[in-house]
C-alpha cells in the first residue's frame, strides 16, 4: 500500500509538474502575444505622436511667420508715417524760420521808426514846432511802441513754437531710428 501510494504520488507529482509546465507555457505564450500587440501598438502610438508633433510644429512655424510678416508690415507703415511727419515738421520749421526772420526785420524797422520819432520829441520841436505835427508824432510813436511790443510777443511765440517743433523733430528722428532697427531685426529673423 505504501508502494501504491508512493507510485501514485509520484505519478500525481509528474502529472502536476507537466500540467504546471503546460499552464506556464500557455501563460508565457499569452504574455508574448500581449507584448507583441502592445509593442506594435506602442510603436504605432509613438509614430502617430511624432507625426502629430511635426504637424503642430509646422503649423506653429507658419503662424509665427505670418505674425512676423504682420509686424514687418506694421513697422513699414509706421516708418512711412514717421517720414511723412518728419517732412511736415521740416516744412513747419522752414515756415517758422521765415516768420521769425520777417518779424525780426519788422522789429528792426519799428526800432528805427521809434528812434526817429523820439528824436523829434525834443524840447525845440515842443516849443517852436507845429503842435498838430507834434501830436501826430506822439500818436505815431505810441502806435509804433504798441506794434513793437506785439512784434516782440509774436517773436517769443514763434521762437517757442520753433523750439517745440525742433523737439518734435528730434523725437521723430529717434523713433525712426528705433523703427528702422526693429524692422532690420524682424527682416533678418
Helices and strands as residue ranges (DSSP letters): H 2-119, H 123-128, H 131-188
